[in-house]
Amino acid sequence: MSSFTTSTATSNIFSSGDYATKVQMVEAGTSFHEVPIPPPKPLLIAMPMPLPSQSQDGEFPLLVFSHGFLLYNSFYSQLLRHVASHGFIVVAPQLYTMAGPDTNEEIKSTAQVIDWLSEGLQNLLPQHVKANLNKVGLAGHSRGGKTSFALALSKEINTTLKLSALIGVDPVDGMDKGKQTPPPVLTYVPHSFDLDMPVMVIGSGLGEVKRNPLFPPCAPKGVNHVDFFKECKEPACYFVVKDYGHLDMLDDETKGIRGKLSHCLCKNGKSREPMRKFVGGIMVAFMKAYLGGDSSSLVAIENKSETLPVELETVEFHL
């Protein structure tokens, strides 16, 4: 298990928040003295650290975040640190290293991680950091977004903790309409998602654009954010970022072969930082509203009184 700490000092949701952050990687499987109840999957945990002025324990809402297809949870370290710096504990499992088209095992694994939180997470947190298990959000990027929606919609898989919010970061349900990966999530019936929680969908304007003729677009038409939002009921909000691509919320540097491929498979914007700041900030605004009871940031964005790091081509609120 490894960790590092980053100090921060501002409250703008599109900048790092007021909390220092600690990020640690935890392996699955065999328990040892640091992890008496090991998680079912390897985890990246990003957490806020109590401010020096605080004499009591800090209690923070939780977000479970699922990575995209064939990506590593570590590729989202900067994004998840951003969220954690605003007062949220983020748990990002590594659901697989290799996978075929079927996502059923990922859905089950995500549920297992959520069930583990109540018995194992607190053992991994610093002494004065407490997880609020009554406020748990679920989020995912790309295939992880599909996985998150599938779990939230599932009637067969129930988690021991109630989920309070759902976020799809450029979710993708397959290669094309009629070529959805199993189990299909989209039904193409407007407002058909039977969810008892607020939903936010974030889309990339360049996600459905091919980078080159050899590869399909990373977020194809017919199975992307447009279709996911069409099936959401109130309350729901929707943002599509112009001039940025499907992987532009990843870390600036992603190592290894997969990290290098993440820069060349999808149509990208000029740099990742603006998209990453927007995705992190809008996630914070949404979770502050629905997990923290403070809707001021989300209202400011709805009223266009908040300065954004990117240009949006679509903004919709069904609240």
C-alpha positions as CSV (number, residue, x, y, z in Angstrom):
1,M,0.0,0.0,0.0
2,S,1.4,3.4,-1.0
3,S,0.2,6.9,-0.3
4,F,1.0,10.6,-1.0
5,T,-0.4,13.9,0.2
6,T,-1.2,17.1,-1.7
7,S,-1.9,20.4,0.0
8,T,-4.6,22.7,-1.4
9,A,-6.1,26.1,-0.5
10,T,-9.1,27.4,-2.4
11,S,-12.9,26.8,-2.6
12,N,-13.7,27.3,-6.3
13,I,-15.2,24.0,-7.5
14,F,-13.1,24.0,-10.7
15,S,-9.9,24.5,-8.7
16,S,-8.6,22.2,-5.9
17,G,-10.6,22.5,-2.7
18,D,-9.7,23.5,0.8
19,Y,-8.6,20.0,2.0
20,A,-5.2,18.4,1.7
21,T,-5.7,15.1,0.0
22,K,-4.2,11.6,0.6
23,V,-4.3,8.9,-2.1
24,Q,-3.5,5.3,-1.4
25,M,-3.5,2.1,-3.4
26,V,-4.8,-1.0,-1.7
27,E,-4.4,-4.5,-3.1
28,A,-7.2,-7.1,-3.0
29,G,-7.1,-10.5,-1.4
30,T,-4.8,-11.5,1.5
31,S,-5.3,-9.5,4.6
32,F,-2.4,-8.1,6.7
33,H,-2.1,-5.8,9.7
34,E,-2.8,-2.6,7.7
35,V,-5.9,-4.1,5.9
36,P,-7.6,-6.6,8.3
37,I,-10.6,-6.9,5.9
38,P,-9.2,-6.7,2.4
39,P,-11.4,-5.4,-0.5
40,P,-12.6,-7.7,-3.2
41,K,-10.8,-5.7,-5.9
42,P,-7.7,-3.5,-5.8
43,L,-8.6,0.0,-4.9
44,L,-7.4,3.6,-5.3
45,I,-8.8,5.6,-2.4
46,A,-8.6,9.4,-2.6
47,M,-9.6,11.1,0.7
48,P,-9.7,14.6,2.2
49,M,-7.5,15.2,5.3
50,P,-9.0,17.3,8.2
51,L,-7.9,20.9,8.3
52,P,-5.4,21.9,11.0
53,S,-8.0,24.1,12.6
54,Q,-10.4,21.1,13.1
55,S,-10.2,19.4,16.5
56,Q,-12.9,16.9,15.7
57,D,-13.2,14.0,13.2
58,G,-14.2,15.0,9.7
59,E,-17.1,12.9,8.3
60,F,-17.3,12.8,4.5
61,P,-19.7,11.5,1.8
62,L,-18.5,8.7,-0.4
63,L,-18.2,8.3,-4.2
64,V,-17.5,4.9,-5.9
65,F,-15.9,5.5,-9.3
66,S,-15.5,2.9,-12.0
67,H,-12.8,3.2,-14.7
68,G,-13.2,3.0,-18.5
69,F,-12.5,0.1,-20.8
70,L,-9.0,-1.3,-20.4
71,L,-7.9,1.7,-18.4
72,Y,-6.3,1.7,-14.9
73,N,-7.9,3.4,-11.9
74,S,-4.5,5.2,-11.4
75,F,-5.1,7.1,-14.7
76,Y,-7.8,9.1,-12.8
77,S,-5.6,10.2,-9.9
78,Q,-5.7,13.9,-10.6
79,L,-9.4,13.9,-11.2
80,L,-10.2,12.0,-8.0
81,R,-7.8,14.1,-5.9
82,H,-9.7,17.1,-7.2
83,V,-13.0,15.6,-6.0
84,A,-11.5,14.6,-2.6
85,S,-10.1,18.0,-2.0
86,H,-13.6,19.3,-1.8
87,G,-14.6,17.0,1.0
88,F,-15.5,13.6,-0.5
89,I,-13.9,10.2,-0.1
90,V,-13.5,8.5,-3.5
91,V,-13.1,4.8,-3.8
92,A,-12.0,3.6,-7.3
93,P,-11.8,-0.2,-7.8
94,Q,-9.6,-1.8,-10.5
95,L,-12.4,-4.0,-11.9
96,Y,-10.2,-5.9,-14.3
97,T,-7.0,-5.7,-16.3
98,M,-8.3,-7.6,-19.4
99,A,-12.0,-7.9,-20.4
100,G,-14.2,-9.0,-23.2
101,P,-17.5,-7.4,-24.2
102,D,-19.6,-8.8,-21.3
103,T,-19.8,-6.4,-18.3
104,N,-21.8,-8.6,-15.9
105,E,-18.8,-9.5,-13.8
106,E,-17.9,-5.8,-13.5
107,I,-21.4,-5.0,-12.3
108,K,-21.2,-7.7,-9.7
109,S,-17.7,-6.6,-8.6
110,T,-18.8,-3.0,-8.2
111,A,-21.6,-4.2,-5.9
112,Q,-19.1,-6.3,-3.9
113,V,-16.9,-3.3,-3.4
114,I,-19.9,-1.2,-2.2
115,D,-20.9,-4.0,0.2
116,W,-17.3,-4.1,1.5
117,L,-17.3,-0.4,2.4
118,S,-19.2,-0.8,5.6
119,E,-16.9,-3.4,7.0
120,G,-13.5,-2.6,5.5
121,L,-13.2,1.0,4.5
122,Q,-12.8,2.7,7.9
123,N,-9.8,0.5,8.6
124,L,-7.9,2.2,5.8
125,L,-8.8,5.8,6.7
126,P,-6.7,8.1,8.9
127,Q,-7.8,8.4,12.5
128,H,-9.8,11.6,12.1
129,V,-11.3,10.8,8.7
130,K,-14.8,9.2,8.9
131,A,-16.9,7.9,6.0
132,N,-20.6,8.8,6.0
133,L,-22.1,5.5,4.8
134,N,-25.5,7.1,4.5
135,K,-24.3,9.3,1.6
136,V,-22.9,7.2,-1.2
137,G,-22.7,8.2,-4.8
138,L,-21.9,6.0,-7.8
139,A,-20.0,7.2,-10.9
140,G,-18.2,5.8,-13.8
141,H,-16.4,6.8,-17.0
142,S,-17.1,5.2,-20.5
143,R,-17.7,1.5,-19.9
144,G,-17.5,2.2,-16.2
145,G,-20.4,4.6,-16.7
146,K,-22.4,1.9,-18.3
147,T,-21.5,-0.4,-15.4
148,S,-22.6,2.2,-12.9
149,F,-26.0,2.7,-14.7
150,A,-26.5,-1.1,-15.0
151,L,-25.9,-1.6,-11.2
152,A,-28.2,1.3,-10.3
153,L,-30.9,-0.1,-12.6
154,S,-30.4,-3.8,-11.6
155,K,-33.3,-5.6,-10.0
156,E,-31.2,-8.7,-9.4
157,I,-28.2,-7.2,-7.6
158,N,-28.9,-5.2,-4.4
159,T,-26.2,-3.5,-2.4
160,T,-26.2,-3.3,1.4
161,L,-25.7,0.5,1.2
162,K,-28.3,2.7,-0.4
163,L,-27.0,4.8,-3.3
164,S,-27.9,8.4,-3.3
165,A,-26.6,9.8,-6.6
166,L,-25.4,8.6,-10.0
167,I,-22.9,10.1,-12.4
168,G,-22.1,9.0,-15.9
169,V,-18.9,10.5,-17.3
170,D,-19.2,10.1,-21.1
171,P,-20.9,6.7,-20.6
172,V,-20.8,4.2,-23.5
173,D,-23.1,1.2,-24.0
174,G,-21.3,-0.6,-26.8
175,M,-20.1,-0.1,-30.4
176,D,-23.4,1.1,-31.9
177,K,-27.2,0.8,-31.6
178,G,-27.9,-2.9,-31.9
179,K,-24.3,-3.7,-30.9
180,Q,-24.5,-3.0,-27.2
181,T,-22.3,-4.9,-24.9
182,P,-24.2,-7.3,-22.5
183,P,-26.1,-6.6,-20.5
184,P,-27.6,-3.7,-22.6
185,V,-28.5,-0.6,-20.6
186,L,-30.2,1.6,-23.1
187,T,-33.7,0.8,-24.1
188,Y,-34.3,3.8,-26.5
189,V,-37.5,4.6,-24.6
190,P,-37.4,8.2,-23.4
191,H,-37.3,8.7,-19.6
192,S,-37.4,4.9,-19.0
193,F,-34.7,4.6,-16.5
194,D,-36.3,3.4,-13.2
195,L,-33.9,5.1,-10.8
196,D,-34.7,6.5,-7.3
197,M,-31.8,8.9,-7.3
198,P,-30.7,12.1,-9.1
199,V,-28.5,11.6,-12.1
200,M,-25.9,13.6,-13.9
201,V,-24.6,12.8,-17.4
202,I,-21.4,14.4,-18.8
203,G,-20.6,14.2,-22.5
204,S,-17.6,15.0,-24.7
205,G,-18.2,16.9,-27.9
206,L,-15.4,15.0,-29.7
207,G,-16.2,11.6,-28.3
208,E,-18.2,10.5,-31.4
209,V,-15.5,11.8,-33.8
210,K,-13.0,9.3,-35.2
211,R,-9.3,10.1,-34.6
212,N,-8.3,8.2,-37.7
213,P,-9.9,5.8,-40.2
214,L,-8.4,2.7,-38.5
215,F,-10.3,3.1,-35.2
216,P,-14.0,3.7,-34.4
217,P,-15.0,6.7,-32.4
218,C,-14.5,6.2,-28.6
219,A,-18.1,7.2,-27.8
220,P,-20.1,6.3,-30.9
221,K,-23.5,7.8,-31.8
222,G,-26.4,5.7,-30.7
223,V,-24.8,4.4,-27.5
224,N,-23.3,7.5,-25.9
225,H,-24.2,10.3,-23.4
226,V,-27.0,11.7,-25.7
227,D,-28.9,8.4,-25.4
228,F,-28.2,7.9,-21.7
229,F,-29.6,11.4,-20.8
230,K,-32.7,10.9,-23.0
231,E,-33.7,7.9,-20.8
232,C,-33.1,9.8,-17.5
233,K,-36.1,11.0,-15.4
234,E,-36.1,14.0,-13.1
235,P,-34.0,15.1,-11.3
236,A,-31.2,15.0,-13.9
237,C,-28.7,17.3,-15.4
238,Y,-26.6,17.1,-18.6
239,F,-23.5,18.8,-19.8
240,V,-21.6,18.3,-23.1
241,V,-18.2,19.9,-23.3
242,K,-17.2,21.3,-26.7
243,D,-13.8,20.7,-28.2
244,Y,-12.8,17.9,-25.8
245,G,-12.6,14.2,-26.2
246,H,-13.5,11.0,-24.5
247,L,-10.3,10.6,-22.5
248,D,-9.5,14.2,-21.8
249,M,-10.4,13.9,-18.1
250,L,-7.5,11.5,-17.5
251,D,-4.2,12.4,-15.8
252,D,-1.8,14.6,-17.9
253,E,0.7,11.7,-17.9
254,T,-0.6,8.1,-18.1
255,K,2.2,5.6,-18.1
256,G,2.8,2.3,-19.8
257,I,1.5,1.0,-23.1
258,R,-2.2,1.7,-22.2
259,G,-1.3,5.1,-21.0
260,K,0.4,6.0,-24.3
261,L,-2.6,4.5,-26.2
262,S,-4.9,6.8,-24.2
263,H,-3.4,9.7,-26.1
264,C,-3.8,8.3,-29.6
265,L,-7.0,6.2,-29.8
266,C,-9.5,9.0,-29.3
267,K,-10.0,12.4,-30.7
268,N,-8.6,14.8,-28.1
269,G,-8.7,18.4,-27.2
270,K,-5.6,20.6,-27.0
271,S,-4.8,19.5,-23.4
272,R,-6.5,17.5,-20.7
273,E,-6.4,19.9,-17.8
274,P,-9.4,22.1,-18.7
275,M,-11.7,19.1,-19.3
276,R,-10.4,17.4,-16.1
277,K,-11.1,20.5,-14.1
278,F,-14.6,20.8,-15.5
279,V,-15.4,17.2,-14.9
280,G,-14.0,17.3,-11.3
281,G,-15.8,20.6,-10.6
282,I,-19.2,19.6,-12.0
283,M,-19.0,16.3,-10.0
284,V,-18.3,18.3,-6.9
285,A,-21.2,20.7,-7.6
286,F,-23.6,17.7,-8.2
287,M,-22.5,15.8,-5.1
288,K,-22.5,18.9,-2.9
289,A,-26.1,19.4,-4.0
290,Y,-27.3,15.8,-3.5
291,L,-24.9,14.3,-1.0
292,G,-24.1,17.5,1.0
293,G,-27.3,19.5,0.9
294,D,-25.6,22.5,-0.7
295,S,-26.9,23.4,-4.1
296,S,-25.3,26.8,-4.4
297,S,-22.6,25.7,-6.9
298,L,-25.0,23.8,-9.1
299,V,-27.4,26.7,-9.1
300,A,-24.6,29.1,-10.0
301,I,-23.8,26.9,-13.1
302,E,-27.4,26.7,-14.0
303,N,-27.7,30.5,-13.8
304,K,-24.4,31.0,-15.8
305,S,-22.9,33.0,-12.9
306,E,-20.0,30.6,-12.5
307,T,-16.9,30.9,-14.7
308,L,-16.2,27.6,-16.4
309,P,-12.8,26.2,-17.6
310,V,-14.4,25.0,-20.9
311,E,-17.0,25.9,-23.3
312,L,-20.2,23.9,-23.2
313,E,-22.3,23.0,-26.2
314,T,-25.2,21.6,-24.2
315,V,-26.6,22.4,-20.7
316,E,-29.9,20.9,-19.6
317,F,-31.4,20.7,-16.1
318,H,-34.5,18.6,-15.4
319,L,-34.9,19.3,-11.7
